[in-house]
Amino acid sequence: MTKNKPNTELFLHQELFNSLMNALDYLIASERDSGVTVFSQQATRLKDKILLHSRAFDYKNDSNASIYLFGVEPAVIIKLLTIYINRGEEIKPTDYYSHLKSRQKKLEECLRE
């Protein structure tokens, strides 16, 4: 595999993308509050990277996101989601997909100038 090619490309519907990002948000806050920083740091790095490098797109009238993962990142996401699921708590969702779409639109406008 080439250095810049992702090991995994994950396609998620808008709702699933938002669920993933909200789960990472929950772990960032709860782990930091409890003093367990390793999971909070991993979740923060993944969330920041996903928001920076993911791509929003429409396919068959559905809004989707393409997430690119490298190295051990897929395993880290699985581990973090397992921790989140074990907690079984409800969280107030945030619409990260709109944020992703807005950032992508701004980037496209800059590239046209």
Backbone hydrogen bonds, N-H to C=O, Kabsch-Sander energy under -0.5 kcal/mol:
donor,donor_aa,acceptor,acceptor_aa,energy
5,K,2,T,-0.8
7,N,69,L,-1.1
8,T,69,L,-2.2
10,L,8,T,-0.5
10,L,67,I,-3.1
11,F,9,E,-0.5
12,L,10,L,-0.6
12,L,65,A,-2.9
14,Q,63,S,-2.4
17,F,13,H,-2.7
18,N,14,Q,-2.5
19,S,15,E,-2.1
20,L,16,L,-2.6
21,M,17,F,-2.4
22,N,18,N,-2.6
23,A,19,S,-2.3
24,L,20,L,-2.2
25,D,21,M,-2.3
26,Y,22,N,-2.4
27,L,23,A,-2.3
28,I,24,L,-2.4
29,A,25,D,-2.3
30,S,26,Y,-3.1
31,E,27,L,-2.1
32,R,28,I,-1.4
33,D,29,A,-2.2
34,S,30,S,-1.6
35,G,31,E,-0.8
35,G,32,R,-0.7
36,V,31,E,-1.4
37,T,35,G,-1.1
40,S,36,V,-0.7
41,Q,37,T,-2.9
42,Q,38,V,-2.0
43,A,39,F,-2.7
44,T,40,S,-2.4
45,R,41,Q,-2.4
46,L,42,Q,-2.3
47,K,43,A,-2.7
48,D,44,T,-2.5
49,K,45,R,-2.3
50,I,46,L,-3.0
51,L,47,K,-2.5
52,L,48,D,-1.7
53,H,49,K,-2.7
54,S,50,I,-2.0
55,R,66,S,-2.1
57,F,64,N,-2.5
59,Y,62,D,-2.5
62,D,59,Y,-1.2
64,N,57,F,-3.1
65,A,12,L,-2.8
66,S,55,R,-2.9
67,I,10,L,-3.2
67,I,65,A,-0.6
69,L,8,T,-3.1
69,L,67,I,-0.5
73,E,70,F,-2.5
76,V,72,V,-2.2
77,I,73,E,-2.5
78,I,74,P,-2.1
79,K,75,A,-2.4
80,L,76,V,-2.8
81,L,77,I,-2.8
82,T,78,I,-2.0
83,I,79,K,-2.0
84,Y,80,L,-2.4
85,I,81,L,-2.8
86,N,82,T,-2.1
87,R,83,I,-1.2
87,R,84,Y,-0.5
88,G,84,Y,-1.2
96,Y,94,T,-1.5
99,H,95,D,-0.9
100,L,96,Y,-2.5
101,K,97,Y,-2.8
102,S,98,S,-2.4
103,R,99,H,-2.5
104,Q,100,L,-2.3
105,K,101,K,-2.1
106,K,102,S,-2.2
107,L,103,R,-2.1
108,E,104,Q,-2.4
109,E,105,K,-2.2
110,C,106,K,-2.1
111,L,107,L,-2.0
112,R,108,E,-1.3
113,E,109,E,-1.0
